Amino acid sequence: MKDHNLVEQFSPNEILLERRPARDRDGTSVNGLHNVWITLNNPRELNSYTTTSIKEVILALREASNDRAAVAVVLTGSGTQAFCTGGNTREYAEIYAGAPGEYRQYMRLFNDMVSAILSCDKPVICRVNGMRVGGGQEIGMACDFSVASDLAVFGQAGPRHGSAPDGGSTDFLPLFVGIERAMLSATLCEPWSAHRFYRLGGLTQIVPALKVDGKYVSNPLVVTDREYDEFGRLVFGDWKTGEAREAGKALMSKGTIDLSLLDEAVEGLCTKLLHTMPDCLTKTVESVRKHKLEHWDRNRETNRAWLALNMMTEANAGFRAFHYGTRQQREADFVKLRQRLAEGARWSEALIAEIAPWAVPETTKAGR
């Protein structure tokens, strides 16, 4: 048999690539078959993907696609905090901000990563071990299934940090939750709980991950019962507020995060996929993916071009403001920006210094 991989002896540095034995219904390992686990391994930066790790994910997916003994692919992140929070803001701020040509090449790689998920010859499961935000939400929605910890958070970051969620969310999110809810998520960038995203149709399964006194409990920061507010609106899956939220935080502080149930659920789904006809499974997956691909293939190149040019203006300001800011101050002054643009201000370092002074080096301020 021929080797159809793009490179020989692929050995990644920034991701983990594992072949874990496929398990039968009784839990025993199946001889000669396995599942391929691809893990974003950058927990210190919340598993944000760098230019290098994007290349490695593409090669890992291609290798998994060609792996004759592979049943399924599991895409996940290291640790318990995040699946992926999108592009690496250190790279964005230090390399790509103000460099549209470079960012356009970077976005070619990003687009290829999304396309690699959508063209993988094996079903791809997103194991959501924590935050799935920005580009992380986009590559997650490109996957065929998403099994999540109920502590996970989902959302976008684009318009609040100088970009647009055109790496897949504007294509995929309306298919999951409908246009109006997609509009809310994409524009306001307000985080959704796993319970809410599951209720809206965005997830295959959610499982508890918080253990208190040795027992699993549902996310205490989220309304997990079918409750209604004073206006008759369903609030199941919404964040708790006031005293209930404070009580939830107190309970969270007493517990520990244990992802054993998440791993069991992922392995269980892999086992169910194992017990299908392989070619019929692949064809079915490809047919369902066409609904995503219809939008993705139509928009990805023009979106790439716009995102590159945006690196000269709002992304130049927004990514630097986020990266160089503090936890308390990572967003530019949106009101001042709108006021200055209404007055006819042109994009420049001086304007960025007005709306996010911490994002501009002191040497640049002194010379302007």
Secondary structure, DSSP 8 states (H G I E B T S, - for coil): -----SSSS---SSEEEEEEEEE-TTS-EEEEEEEEEEEE--GGGTT-B-HHHHHHHHHHHHHHHH-TTEEEEEEEESTTTEEE-SB-HHHIIIIITT-HHHHHHHHHHHHHHHHHHHT-SS-EEEEE-SEEETHHHHHHHHSSEEEEETT-EEE--HHHHT---TTTHHHHHHHHH-HHHHHHHHHH---EEHHHHHHTT--SEEE--EEETTEEE--TTB--S--B-TTS-B-TTSB--HHHHHHHHHHHHH-EE--HHHHHHHHHHHHHHHTS-HHHHHHHHHHHHHHHHHHHHHHHHHHHHHHHHHTTTHHHHHHHHHHHSBTTB-S--HHHHHHHHHTT---SHHHHHHH-GGGS-HHHHHH-
